Amino acid sequence: MMAKEIDRVRARSAWATVKESPVITVIAVTPIVVVFGLVWWLIGGWAAFLLLVLLGAGAVFGGKLLR
């Protein structure tokens, strides 16, 4: 049960940071958007979609493996 409490605290802290300082969020997200845009422009939409799926799967399964 303690792990769920820590996750809630971290999620609320992250959301508070986004609300308080959206510039930090933009700076953190910009490299991902640029890479996604470059892949879309250079290779095409199917590759960008595949990259998005792979990054999503990596975030989901990688997060579970790190715990």
mmCIF file as Biopython writes it, N, C-alpha, C and O atoms, coordinates in Angstrom:
data_model
#
loop_
_atom_site.group_PDB
_atom_site.id
_atom_site.type_symbol
_atom_site.label_atom_id
_atom_site.label_alt_id
_atom_site.label_comp_id
_atom_site.label_asym_id
_atom_site.label_entity_id
_atom_site.label_seq_id
_atom_site.pdbx_PDB_ins_code
_atom_site.Cartn_x
_atom_site.Cartn_y
_atom_site.Cartn_z
_atom_site.occupancy
_atom_site.B_iso_or_equiv
_atom_site.auth_seq_id
_atom_site.auth_asym_id
_atom_site.pdbx_PDB_model_num
ATOM 1   N N  . MET A ? 1  ? 0.808  -1.187 0.000   1.0 0.0 1  A 1 
ATOM 2   C CA . MET A ? 1  ? 0.000  0.000  0.000   1.0 0.0 1  A 1 
ATOM 3   C C  . MET A ? 1  ? 0.857  1.260  0.000   1.0 0.0 1  A 1 
ATOM 4   O O  . MET A ? 1  ? 0.456  2.277  -0.564  1.0 0.0 1  A 1 
ATOM 5   N N  . MET A ? 2  ? 1.993  1.208  0.604   1.0 0.0 2  A 1 
ATOM 6   C CA . MET A ? 2  ? 2.857  2.380  0.674   1.0 0.0 2  A 1 
ATOM 7   C C  . MET A ? 2  ? 3.327  2.802  -0.716  1.0 0.0 2  A 1 
ATOM 8   O O  . MET A ? 2  ? 3.476  3.995  -0.983  1.0 0.0 2  A 1 
ATOM 9   N N  . ALA A ? 3  ? 3.561  1.832  -1.606  1.0 0.0 3  A 1 
ATOM 10  C CA . ALA A ? 3  ? 4.006  2.167  -2.959  1.0 0.0 3  A 1 
ATOM 11  C C  . ALA A ? 3  ? 2.954  2.985  -3.694  1.0 0.0 3  A 1 
ATOM 12  O O  . ALA A ? 3  ? 3.297  3.903  -4.439  1.0 0.0 3  A 1 
ATOM 13  N N  . LYS A ? 4  ? 1.686  2.667  -3.496  1.0 0.0 4  A 1 
ATOM 14  C CA . LYS A ? 4  ? 0.621  3.433  -4.146  1.0 0.0 4  A 1 
ATOM 15  C C  . LYS A ? 4  ? 0.582  4.858  -3.615  1.0 0.0 4  A 1 
ATOM 16  O O  . LYS A ? 4  ? 0.322  5.794  -4.371  1.0 0.0 4  A 1 
ATOM 17  N N  . GLU A ? 5  ? 0.833  5.028  -2.340  1.0 0.0 5  A 1 
ATOM 18  C CA . GLU A ? 5  ? 0.855  6.370  -1.761  1.0 0.0 5  A 1 
ATOM 19  C C  . GLU A ? 5  ? 1.996  7.184  -2.348  1.0 0.0 5  A 1 
ATOM 20  O O  . GLU A ? 5  ? 1.827  8.366  -2.651  1.0 0.0 5  A 1 
ATOM 21  N N  . ILE A ? 6  ? 3.151  6.562  -2.509  1.0 0.0 6  A 1 
ATOM 22  C CA . ILE A ? 6  ? 4.293  7.265  -3.081  1.0 0.0 6  A 1 
ATOM 23  C C  . ILE A ? 6  ? 3.984  7.658  -4.521  1.0 0.0 6  A 1 
ATOM 24  O O  . ILE A ? 6  ? 4.304  8.773  -4.933  1.0 0.0 6  A 1 
ATOM 25  N N  . ASP A ? 7  ? 3.371  6.769  -5.289  1.0 0.0 7  A 1 
ATOM 26  C CA . ASP A ? 7  ? 3.021  7.087  -6.663  1.0 0.0 7  A 1 
ATOM 27  C C  . ASP A ? 7  ? 2.033  8.249  -6.720  1.0 0.0 7  A 1 
ATOM 28  O O  . ASP A ? 7  ? 2.152  9.115  -7.587  1.0 0.0 7  A 1 
ATOM 29  N N  . ARG A ? 8  ? 1.078  8.279  -5.828  1.0 0.0 8  A 1 
ATOM 30  C CA . ARG A ? 8  ? 0.121  9.392  -5.792  1.0 0.0 8  A 1 
ATOM 31  C C  . ARG A ? 8  ? 0.825  10.700 -5.471  1.0 0.0 8  A 1 
ATOM 32  O O  . ARG A ? 8  ? 0.535  11.736 -6.070  1.0 0.0 8  A 1 
ATOM 33  N N  . VAL A ? 9  ? 1.745  10.646 -4.528  1.0 0.0 9  A 1 
ATOM 34  C CA . VAL A ? 9  ? 2.476  11.851 -4.149  1.0 0.0 9  A 1 
ATOM 35  C C  . VAL A ? 9  ? 3.313  12.342 -5.322  1.0 0.0 9  A 1 
ATOM 36  O O  . VAL A ? 9  ? 3.344  13.538 -5.610  1.0 0.0 9  A 1 
ATOM 37  N N  . ARG A ? 10 ? 3.982  11.433 -5.986  1.0 0.0 10 A 1 
ATOM 38  C CA . ARG A ? 10 ? 4.799  11.825 -7.140  1.0 0.0 10 A 1 
ATOM 39  C C  . ARG A ? 10 ? 3.942  12.369 -8.266  1.0 0.0 10 A 1 
ATOM 40  O O  . ARG A ? 10 ? 4.316  13.351 -8.908  1.0 0.0 10 A 1 
ATOM 41  N N  . ALA A ? 11 ? 2.799  11.749 -8.515  1.0 0.0 11 A 1 
ATOM 42  C CA . ALA A ? 11 ? 1.909  12.220 -9.574  1.0 0.0 11 A 1 
ATOM 43  C C  . ALA A ? 11 ? 1.369  13.610 -9.246  1.0 0.0 11 A 1 
ATOM 44  O O  . ALA A ? 11 ? 1.312  14.475 -10.120 1.0 0.0 11 A 1 
ATOM 45  N N  . ARG A ? 12 ? 0.982  13.822 -8.020  1.0 0.0 12 A 1 
ATOM 46  C CA . ARG A ? 12 ? 0.475  15.148 -7.637  1.0 0.0 12 A 1 
ATOM 47  C C  . ARG A ? 12 ? 1.579  16.193 -7.689  1.0 0.0 12 A 1 
ATOM 48  O O  . ARG A ? 12 ? 1.332  17.337 -8.070  1.0 0.0 12 A 1 
ATOM 49  N N  . SER A ? 13 ? 2.781  15.814 -7.314  1.0 0.0 13 A 1 
ATOM 50  C CA . SER A ? 13 ? 3.899  16.752 -7.381  1.0 0.0 13 A 1 
ATOM 51  C C  . SER A ? 13 ? 4.211  17.123 -8.824  1.0 0.0 13 A 1 
ATOM 52  O O  . SER A ? 13 ? 4.475  18.285 -9.132  1.0 0.0 13 A 1 
ATOM 53  N N  . ALA A ? 14 ? 4.178  16.132 -9.702  1.0 0.0 14 A 1 
ATOM 54  C CA . ALA A ? 14 ? 4.430  16.403 -11.119 1.0 0.0 14 A 1 
ATOM 55  C C  . ALA A ? 14 ? 3.345  17.304 -11.694 1.0 0.0 14 A 1 
ATOM 56  O O  . ALA A ? 14 ? 3.646  18.238 -12.438 1.0 0.0 14 A 1 
ATOM 57  N N  . TRP A ? 15 ? 2.096  17.037 -11.360 1.0 0.0 15 A 1 
ATOM 58  C CA . TRP A ? 15 ? 0.992  17.862 -11.864 1.0 0.0 15 A 1 
ATOM 59  C C  . TRP A ? 15 ? 1.093  19.287 -11.318 1.0 0.0 15 A 1 
ATOM 60  O O  . TRP A ? 15 ? 0.803  20.249 -12.030 1.0 0.0 15 A 1 
ATOM 61  N N  . ALA A ? 16 ? 1.501  19.421 -10.064 1.0 0.0 16 A 1 
ATOM 62  C CA . ALA A ? 16 ? 1.669  20.755 -9.481  1.0 0.0 16 A 1 
ATOM 63  C C  . ALA A ? 16 ? 2.777  21.521 -10.194 1.0 0.0 16 A 1 
ATOM 64  O O  . ALA A ? 16 ? 2.664  22.730 -10.398 1.0 0.0 16 A 1 
ATOM 65  N N  . THR A ? 17 ? 3.842  20.828 -10.573 1.0 0.0 17 A 1 
ATOM 66  C CA . THR A ? 17 ? 4.925  21.467 -11.313 1.0 0.0 17 A 1 
ATOM 67  C C  . THR A ? 17 ? 4.445  21.944 -12.670 1.0 0.0 17 A 1 
ATOM 68  O O  . THR A ? 17 ? 4.795  23.042 -13.103 1.0 0.0 17 A 1 
ATOM 69  N N  . VAL A ? 18 ? 3.641  21.126 -13.348 1.0 0.0 18 A 1 
ATOM 70  C CA . VAL A ? 18 ? 3.108  21.511 -14.657 1.0 0.0 18 A 1 
ATOM 71  C C  . VAL A ? 18 ? 2.217  22.738 -14.517 1.0 0.0 18 A 1 
ATOM 72  O O  . VAL A ? 18 ? 2.298  23.662 -15.327 1.0 0.0 18 A 1 
ATOM 73  N N  . LYS A ? 19 ? 1.377  22.750 -13.503 1.0 0.0 19 A 1 
ATOM 74  C CA . LYS A ? 19 ? 0.484  23.896 -13.298 1.0 0.0 19 A 1 
ATOM 75  C C  . LYS A ? 19 ? 1.263  25.160 -12.942 1.0 0.0 19 A 1 
ATOM 76  O O  . LYS A ? 19 ? 0.960  26.252 -13.422 1.0 0.0 19 A 1 
ATOM 77  N N  . GLU A ? 20 ? 2.263  24.988 -12.100 1.0 0.0 20 A 1 
ATOM 78  C CA . GLU A ? 20 ? 2.997  26.133 -11.587 1.0 0.0 20 A 1 
ATOM 79  C C  . GLU A ? 20 ? 3.956  26.714 -12.616 1.0 0.0 20 A 1 
ATOM 80  O O  . GLU A ? 20 ? 4.128  27.931 -12.688 1.0 0.0 20 A 1 
ATOM 81  N N  . SER A ? 21 ? 4.574  25.861 -13.403 1.0 0.0 21 A 1 
ATOM 82  C CA . SER A ? 21 ? 5.581  26.318 -14.351 1.0 0.0 21 A 1 
ATOM 83  C C  . SER A ? 21 ? 5.469  25.540 -15.660 1.0 0.0 21 A 1 
ATOM 84  O O  . SER A ? 21 ? 6.201  24.572 -15.868 1.0 0.0 21 A 1 
ATOM 85  N N  . PRO A ? 22 ? 4.570  25.949 -16.534 1.0 0.0 22 A 1 
ATOM 86  C CA . PRO A ? 22 ? 4.413  25.234 -17.800 1.0 0.0 22 A 1 
ATOM 87  C C  . PRO A ? 22 ? 5.640  25.331 -18.706 1.0 0.0 22 A 1 
ATOM 88  O O  . PRO A ? 22 ? 5.812  24.508 -19.605 1.0 0.0 22 A 1 
ATOM 89  N N  . VAL A ? 23 ? 6.488  26.326 -18.478 1.0 0.0 23 A 1 
ATOM 90  C CA . VAL A ? 23 ? 7.696  26.465 -19.295 1.0 0.0 23 A 1 
ATOM 91  C C  . VAL A ? 23 ? 8.618  25.265 -19.085 1.0 0.0 23 A 1 
ATOM 92  O O  . VAL A ? 23 ? 9.224  24.779 -20.040 1.0 0.0 23 A 1 
ATOM 93  N N  . ILE A ? 24 ? 8.730  24.788 -17.861 1.0 0.0 24 A 1 
ATOM 94  C CA . ILE A ? 24 ? 9.549  23.606 -17.584 1.0 0.0 24 A 1 
ATOM 95  C C  . ILE A ? 24 ? 9.011  22.407 -18.351 1.0 0.0 24 A 1 
ATOM 96  O O  . ILE A ? 24 ? 9.785  21.610 -18.880 1.0 0.0 24 A 1 
ATOM 97  N N  . THR A ? 25 ? 7.699  22.275 -18.414 1.0 0.0 25 A 1 
ATOM 98  C CA . THR A ? 25 ? 7.078  21.174 -19.151 1.0 0.0 25 A 1 
ATOM 99  C C  . THR A ? 25 ? 7.388  21.274 -20.632 1.0 0.0 25 A 1 
ATOM 100 O O  . THR A ? 25 ? 7.710  20.272 -21.271 1.0 0.0 25 A 1 
ATOM 101 N N  . VAL A ? 26 ? 7.292  22.473 -21.181 1.0 0.0 26 A 1 
ATOM 102 C CA . VAL A ? 26 ? 7.588  22.668 -22.606 1.0 0.0 26 A 1 
ATOM 103 C C  . VAL A ? 26 ? 9.038  22.325 -22.895 1.0 0.0 26 A 1 
ATOM 104 O O  . VAL A ? 26 ? 9.331  21.676 -23.899 1.0 0.0 26 A 1 
ATOM 105 N N  . ILE A ? 27 ? 9.945  22.747 -22.036 1.0 0.0 27 A 1 
ATOM 106 C CA . ILE A ? 27 ? 11.363 22.445 -22.231 1.0 0.0 27 A 1 
ATOM 107 C C  . ILE A ? 27 ? 11.614 20.942 -22.151 1.0 0.0 27 A 1 
ATOM 108 O O  . ILE A ? 27 ? 12.440 20.416 -22.897 1.0 0.0 27 A 1 
ATOM 109 N N  . ALA A ? 28 ? 10.921 20.253 -21.269 1.0 0.0 28 A 1 
ATOM 110 C CA . ALA A ? 28 ? 11.108 18.805 -21.121 1.0 0.0 28 A 1 
ATOM 111 C C  . ALA A ? 28 ? 10.530 18.027 -22.295 1.0 0.0 28 A 1 
ATOM 112 O O  . ALA A ? 28 ? 11.072 16.988 -22.670 1.0 0.0 28 A 1 
ATOM 113 N N  . VAL A ? 29 ? 9.440  18.511 -22.881 1.0 0.0 29 A 1 
ATOM 114 C CA . VAL A ? 29 ? 8.743  17.774 -23.938 1.0 0.0 29 A 1 
ATOM 115 C C  . VAL A ? 29 ? 9.281  18.109 -25.332 1.0 0.0 29 A 1 
ATOM 116 O O  . VAL A ? 29 ? 9.110  17.313 -26.255 1.0 0.0 29 A 1 
ATOM 117 N N  . THR A ? 30 ? 9.919  19.251 -25.504 1.0 0.0 30 A 1 
ATOM 118 C CA . THR A ? 30 ? 10.367 19.702 -26.817 1.0 0.0 30 A 1 
ATOM 119 C C  . THR A ? 30 ? 11.260 18.696 -27.543 1.0 0.0 30 A 1 
ATOM 120 O O  . THR A ? 30 ? 11.019 18.457 -28.726 1.0 0.0 30 A 1 
ATOM 121 N N  . PRO A ? 31 ? 12.270 18.090 -26.922 1.0 0.0 31 A 1 
ATOM 122 C CA . PRO A ? 31 ? 13.098 17.136 -27.671 1.0 0.0 31 A 1 
ATOM 123 C C  . PRO A ? 31 ? 12.306 15.952 -28.224 1.0 0.0 31 A 1 
ATOM 124 O O  . PRO A ? 31 ? 12.591 15.479 -29.324 1.0 0.0 31 A 1 
ATOM 125 N N  . ILE A ? 32 ? 11.331 15.479 -27.486 1.0 0.0 32 A 1 
ATOM 126 C CA . ILE A ? 32 ? 10.519 14.354 -27.954 1.0 0.0 32 A 1 
ATOM 127 C C  . ILE A ? 32 ? 9.706  14.765 -29.169 1.0 0.0 32 A 1 
ATOM 128 O O  . ILE A ? 32 ? 9.606  14.013 -30.139 1.0 0.0 32 A 1 
ATOM 129 N N  . VAL A ? 33 ? 9.126  15.955 -29.117 1.0 0.0 33 A 1 
ATOM 130 C CA . VAL A ? 33 ? 8.322  16.449 -30.237 1.0 0.0 33 A 1 
ATOM 131 C C  . VAL A ? 33 ? 9.197  16.684 -31.465 1.0 0.0 33 A 1 
ATOM 132 O O  . VAL A ? 33 ? 8.777  16.390 -32.585 1.0 0.0 33 A 1 
ATOM 133 N N  . VAL A ? 34 ? 10.401 17.206 -31.273 1.0 0.0 34 A 1 
ATOM 134 C CA . VAL A ? 34 ? 11.312 17.452 -32.393 1.0 0.0 34 A 1 
ATOM 135 C C  . VAL A ? 34 ? 11.722 16.140 -33.051 1.0 0.0 34 A 1 
ATOM 136 O O  . VAL A ? 34 ? 11.712 16.040 -34.278 1.0 0.0 34 A 1 
ATOM 137 N N  . VAL A ? 35 ? 12.079 15.143 -32.267 1.0 0.0 35 A 1 
ATOM 138 C CA . VAL A ? 35 ? 12.461 13.841 -32.831 1.0 0.0 35 A 1 
ATOM 139 C C  . VAL A ? 35 ? 11.286 13.216 -33.569 1.0 0.0 35 A 1 
ATOM 140 O O  . VAL A ? 35 ? 11.458 12.679 -34.663 1.0 0.0 35 A 1 
ATOM 141 N N  . PHE A ? 36 ? 10.108 13.279 -32.990 1.0 0.0 36 A 1 
ATOM 142 C CA . PHE A ? 36 ? 8.913  12.742 -33.640 1.0 0.0 36 A 1 
ATOM 143 C C  . PHE A ? 36 ? 8.658  13.458 -34.969 1.0 0.0 36 A 1 
ATOM 144 O O  . PHE A ? 36 ? 8.353  12.813 -35.972 1.0 0.0 36 A 1 
ATOM 145 N N  . GLY A ? 37 ? 8.783  14.776 -34.978 1.0 0.0 37 A 1 
ATOM 146 C CA . GLY A ? 37 ? 8.593  15.551 -36.205 1.0 0.0 37 A 1 
ATOM 147 C C  . GLY A ? 37 ? 9.637  15.235 -37.258 1.0 0.0 37 A 1 
ATOM 148 O O  . GLY A ? 37 ? 9.310  15.133 -38.441 1.0 0.0 37 A 1 
ATOM 149 N N  . LEU A ? 38 ? 10.885 15.080 -36.849 1.0 0.0 38 A 1 
ATOM 150 C CA . LEU A ? 38 ? 11.943 14.736 -37.806 1.0 0.0 38 A 1 
ATOM 151 C C  . LEU A ? 38 ? 11.728 13.359 -38.415 1.0 0.0 38 A 1 
ATOM 152 O O  . LEU A ? 38 ? 11.908 13.178 -39.619 1.0 0.0 38 A 1 
ATOM 153 N N  . VAL A ? 39 ? 11.346 12.393 -37.599 1.0 0.0 39 A 1 
ATOM 154 C CA . VAL A ? 39 ? 11.077 11.049 -38.121 1.0 0.0 39 A 1 
ATOM 155 C C  . VAL A ? 39 ? 9.912  11.105 -39.097 1.0 0.0 39 A 1 
ATOM 156 O O  . VAL A ? 39 ? 9.956  10.475 -40.154 1.0 0.0 39 A 1 
ATOM 157 N N  . TRP A ? 40 ? 8.878  11.847 -38.755 1.0 0.0 40 A 1 
ATOM 158 C CA . TRP A ? 40 ? 7.712  11.983 -39.637 1.0 0.0 40 A 1 
ATOM 159 C C  . TRP A ? 40 ? 8.123  12.615 -40.968 1.0 0.0 40 A 1 
ATOM 160 O O  . TRP A ? 40 ? 7.706  12.160 -42.033 1.0 0.0 40 A 1 
ATOM 161 N N  . TRP A ? 41 ? 8.938  13.659 -40.901 1.0 0.0 41 A 1 
ATOM 162 C CA . TRP A ? 41 ? 9.341  14.391 -42.098 1.0 0.0 41 A 1 
ATOM 163 C C  . TRP A ? 41 ? 10.299 13.578 -42.969 1.0 0.0 41 A 1 
ATOM 164 O O  . TRP A ? 41 ? 10.156 13.555 -44.191 1.0 0.0 41 A 1 
ATOM 165 N N  . LEU A ? 42 ? 11.274 12.912 -42.346 1.0 0.0 42 A 1 
ATOM 166 C CA . LEU A ? 42 ? 12.301 12.200 -43.105 1.0 0.0 42 A 1 
ATOM 167 C C  . LEU A ? 42 ? 11.843 10.834 -43.599 1.0 0.0 42 A 1 
ATOM 168 O O  . LEU A ? 42 ? 12.147 10.461 -44.732 1.0 0.0 42 A 1 
ATOM 169 N N  . ILE A ? 43 ? 11.132 10.094 -42.793 1.0 0.0 43 A 1 
ATOM 170 C CA . ILE A ? 43 ? 10.800 8.711  -43.145 1.0 0.0 43 A 1 
ATOM 171 C C  . ILE A ? 43 ? 9.335  8.556  -43.504 1.0 0.0 43 A 1 
ATOM 172 O O  . ILE A ? 43 ? 9.003  7.835  -44.445 1.0 0.0 43 A 1 
ATOM 173 N N  . GLY A ? 44 ? 8.461  9.214  -42.777 1.0 0.0 44 A 1 
ATOM 174 C CA . GLY A ? 44 ? 7.040  9.128  -43.091 1.0 0.0 44 A 1 
ATOM 175 C C  . GLY A ? 44 ? 6.200  8.890  -41.853 1.0 0.0 44 A 1 
ATOM 176 O O  . GLY A ? 44 ? 6.716  8.648  -40.761 1.0 0.0 44 A 1 
ATOM 177 N N  . GLY A ? 45 ? 4.889  8.966  -42.050 1.0 0.0 45 A 1 
ATOM 178 C CA . GLY A ? 45 ? 3.952  8.837  -40.945 1.0 0.0 45 A 1 
ATOM 179 C C  . GLY A ? 45 ? 3.941  7.467  -40.306 1.0 0.0 45 A 1 
ATOM 180 O O  . GLY A ? 45 ? 3.772  7.349  -39.092 1.0 0.0 45 A 1 
ATOM 181 N N  . TRP A ? 46 ? 4.122  6.415  -41.117 1.0 0.0 46 A 1 
ATOM 182 C CA . TRP A ? 46 ? 4.098  5.058  -40.557 1.0 0.0 46 A 1 
ATOM 183 C C  . TRP A ? 46 ? 5.263  4.853  -39.599 1.0 0.0 46 A 1 
ATOM 184 O O  . TRP A ? 46 ? 5.107  4.200  -38.567 1.0 0.0 46 A 1 
ATOM 185 N N  . ALA A ? 47 ? 6.431  5.404  -39.930 1.0 0.0 47 A 1 
ATOM 186 C CA . ALA A ? 47 ? 7.594  5.255  -39.053 1.0 0.0 47 A 1 
ATOM 187 C C  . ALA A ? 47 ? 7.412  6.067  -37.771 1.0 0.0 47 A 1 
ATOM 188 O O  . ALA A ? 47 ? 7.815  5.633  -36.692 1.0 0.0 47 A 1 
ATOM 189 N N  . ALA A ? 48 ? 6.809  7.234  -37.894 1.0 0.0 48 A 1 
ATOM 190 C CA . ALA A ? 48 ? 6.554  8.049  -36.707 1.0 0.0 48 A 1 
ATOM 191 C C  . ALA A ? 48 ? 5.564  7.340  -35.787 1.0 0.0 48 A 1 
ATOM 192 O O  . ALA A ? 48 ? 5.728  7.343  -34.567 1.0 0.0 48 A 1 
ATOM 193 N N  . PHE A ? 49 ? 4.543  6.736  -36.377 1.0 0.0 49 A 1 
ATOM 194 C CA . PHE A ? 49 ? 3.577  5.981  -35.573 1.0 0.0 49 A 1 
ATOM 195 C C  . PHE A ? 49 ? 4.261  4.798  -34.893 1.0 0.0 49 A 1 
ATOM 196 O O  . PHE A ? 49 ? 4.013  4.533  -33.716 1.0 0.0 49 A 1 
ATOM 197 N N  . LEU A ? 50 ? 5.118  4.084  -35.624 1.0 0.0 50 A 1 
ATOM 198 C CA . LEU A ? 50 ? 5.853  2.959  -35.052 1.0 0.0 50 A 1 
ATOM 199 C C  . LEU A ? 50 ? 6.760  3.426  -33.915 1.0 0.0 50 A 1 
ATOM 200 O O  . LEU A ? 50 ? 6.849  2.765  -32.880 1.0 0.0 50 A 1 
ATOM 201 N N  . LEU A ? 51 ? 7.426  4.555  -34.101 1.0 0.0 51 A 1 
ATOM 202 C CA . LEU A ? 51 ? 8.272  5.117  -33.050 1.0 0.0 51 A 1 
ATOM 203 C C  . LEU A ? 51 ? 7.447  5.461  -31.814 1.0 0.0 51 A 1 
ATOM 204 O O  . LEU A ? 51 ? 7.868  5.208  -30.685 1.0 0.0 51 A 1 
ATOM 205 N N  . LEU A ? 52 ? 6.280  6.034  -32.036 1.0 0.0 52 A 1 
ATOM 206 C CA . LEU A ? 52 ? 5.398  6.382  -30.927 1.0 0.0 52 A 1 
ATOM 207 C C  . LEU A ? 52 ? 4.953  5.141  -30.160 1.0 0.0 52 A 1 
ATOM 208 O O  . LEU A ? 52 ? 4.916  5.146  -28.930 1.0 0.0 52 A 1 
ATOM 209 N N  . VAL A ? 53 ? 4.618  4.082  -30.886 1.0 0.0 53 A 1 
ATOM 210 C CA . VAL A ? 53 ? 4.202  2.828  -30.244 1.0 0.0 53 A 1 
ATOM 211 C C  . VAL A ? 53 ? 5.366  2.217  -29.466 1.0 0.0 53 A 1 
ATOM 212 O O  . VAL A ? 53 ? 5.182  1.757  -28.339 1.0 0.0 53 A 1 
ATOM 213 N N  . LEU A ? 54 ? 6.551  2.210  -30.053 1.0 0.0 54 A 1 
ATOM 214 C CA . LEU A ? 54 ? 7.718  1.644  -29.372 1.0 0.0 54 A 1 
ATOM 215 C C  . LEU A ? 54 ? 8.085  2.443  -28.120 1.0 0.0 54 A 1 
ATOM 216 O O  . LEU A ? 54 ? 8.422  1.862  -27.088 1.0 0.0 54 A 1 
ATOM 217 N N  . LEU A ? 55 ? 8.021  3.757  -28.209 1.0 0.0 55 A 1 
ATOM 218 C CA . LEU A ? 55 ? 8.312  4.576  -27.030 1.0 0.0 55 A 1 
ATOM 219 C C  . LEU A ? 55 ? 7.269  4.368  -25.938 1.0 0.0 55 A 1 
ATOM 220 O O  . LEU A ? 55 ? 7.601  4.327  -24.753 1.0 0.0 55 A 1 
ATOM 221 N N  . GLY A ? 56 ? 6.018  4.237  -26.339 1.0 0.0 56 A 1 
ATOM 222 C CA . GLY A ? 56 ? 4.960  3.968  -25.362 1.0 0.0 56 A 1 
ATOM 223 C C  . GLY A ? 56 ? 5.144  2.625  -24.686 1.0 0.0 56 A 1 
ATOM 224 O O  . GLY A ? 56 ? 5.001  2.504  -23.470 1.0 0.0 56 A 1 
ATOM 225 N N  . ALA A ? 57 ? 5.463  1.608  -25.490 1.0 0.0 57 A 1 
ATOM 226 C CA . ALA A ? 57 ? 5.697  0.277  -24.924 1.0 0.0 57 A 1 
ATOM 227 C C  . ALA A ? 57 ? 6.921  0.292  -24.009 1.0 0.0 57 A 1 
ATOM 228 O O  . ALA A ? 57 ? 6.926  -0.341 -22.952 1.0 0.0 57 A 1 
ATOM 229 N N  . GLY A ? 58 ? 7.946  1.013  -24.422 1.0 0.0 58 A 1 
ATOM 230 C CA . GLY A ? 58 ? 9.138  1.117  -23.581 1.0 0.0 58 A 1 
ATOM 231 C C  . GLY A ? 58 ? 8.852  1.808  -22.260 1.0 0.0 58 A 1 
ATOM 232 O O  . GLY A ? 58 ? 9.392  1.424  -21.223 1.0 0.0 58 A 1 
ATOM 233 N N  . ALA A ? 59 ? 8.008  2.822  -22.297 1.0 0.0 59 A 1 
ATOM 234 C CA . ALA A ? 59 ? 7.656  3.525  -21.060 1.0 0.0 59 A 1 
ATOM 235 C C  . ALA A ? 59 ? 6.836  2.633  -20.137 1.0 0.0 59 A 1 
ATOM 236 O O  . ALA A ? 59 ? 7.040  2.629  -18.923 1.0 0.0 59 A 1 
ATOM 237 N N  . VAL A ? 60 ? 5.913  1.881  -20.715 1.0 0.0 60 A 1 
ATOM 238 C CA . VAL A ? 60 ? 5.057  1.018  -19.895 1.0 0.0 60 A 1 
ATOM 239 C C  . VAL A ? 60 ? 5.849  -0.153 -19.335 1.0 0.0 60 A 1 
ATOM 240 O O  . VAL A ? 60 ? 5.854  -0.381 -18.125 1.0 0.0 60 A 1 
ATOM 241 N N  . PHE A ? 61 ? 6.517  -0.893 -20.208 1.0 0.0 61 A 1 
ATOM 242 C CA . PHE A ? 61 ? 7.228  -2.086 -19.756 1.0 0.0 61 A 1 
ATOM 243 C C  . PHE A ? 61 ? 8.534  -1.740 -19.057 1.0 0.0 61 A 1 
ATOM 244 O O  . PHE A ? 61 ? 8.929  -2.437 -18.122 1.0 0.0 61 A 1 
ATOM 245 N N  . GLY A ? 62 ? 9.207  -0.695 -19.480 1.0 0.0 62 A 1 
ATOM 246 C CA . GLY A ? 62 ? 10.439 -0.265 -18.819 1.0 0.0 62 A 1 
ATOM 247 C C  . GLY A ? 62 ? 10.173 0.213  -17.407 1.0 0.0 62 A 1 
ATOM 248 O O  . GLY A ? 62 ? 10.962 -0.052 -16.499 1.0 0.0 62 A 1 
ATOM 249 N N  . GLY A ? 63 ? 9.071  0.913  -17.216 1.0 0.0 63 A 1 
ATOM 250 C CA . GLY A ? 63 ? 8.703  1.370  -15.878 1.0 0.0 63 A 1 
ATOM 251 C C  . GLY A ? 63 ? 8.404  0.216  -14.949 1.0 0.0 63 A 1 
ATOM 252 O O  . GLY A ? 63 ? 8.720  0.266  -13.760 1.0 0.0 63 A 1 
ATOM 253 N N  . LYS A ? 64 ? 7.788  -0.833 -15.496 1.0 0.0 64 A 1 
ATOM 254 C CA . LYS A ? 64 ? 7.483  -2.003 -14.672 1.0 0.0 64 A 1 
ATOM 255 C C  . LYS A ? 64 ? 8.749  -2.785 -14.350 1.0 0.0 64 A 1 
ATOM 256 O O  . LYS A ? 64 ? 8.858  -3.373 -13.274 1.0 0.0 64 A 1 
ATOM 257 N N  . LEU A ? 65 ? 9.703  -2.798 -15.270 1.0 0.0 65 A 1 
ATOM 258 C CA . LEU A ? 65 ? 10.937 -3.534 -15.022 1.0 0.0 65 A 1 
ATOM 259 C C  . LEU A ? 65 ? 11.824 -2.825 -14.005 1.0 0.0 65 A 1 
ATOM 260 O O  . LEU A ? 65 ? 12.573 -3.478 -13.279 1.0 0.0 65 A 1 
ATOM 261 N N  . LEU A ? 66 ? 11.750 -1.508 -13.944 1.0 0.0 66 A 1 
ATOM 262 C CA . LEU A ? 66 ? 12.596 -0.756 -13.023 1.0 0.0 66 A 1 
ATOM 263 C C  . LEU A ? 66 ? 12.121 -0.835 -11.579 1.0 0.0 66 A 1 
ATOM 264 O O  . LEU A ? 66 ? 12.886 -0.536 -10.662 1.0 0.0 66 A 1 
ATOM 265 N N  . ARG A ? 67 ? 10.881 -1.229 -11.367 1.0 0.0 67 A 1 
ATOM 266 C CA . ARG A ? 67 ? 10.352 -1.295 -9.999  1.0 0.0 67 A 1 
ATOM 267 C C  . ARG A ? 67 ? 10.784 -2.535 -9.302  1.0 0.0 67 A 1 
ATOM 268 O O  . ARG A ? 67 ? 10.427 -2.748 -8.143  1.0 0.0 67 A 1 
#
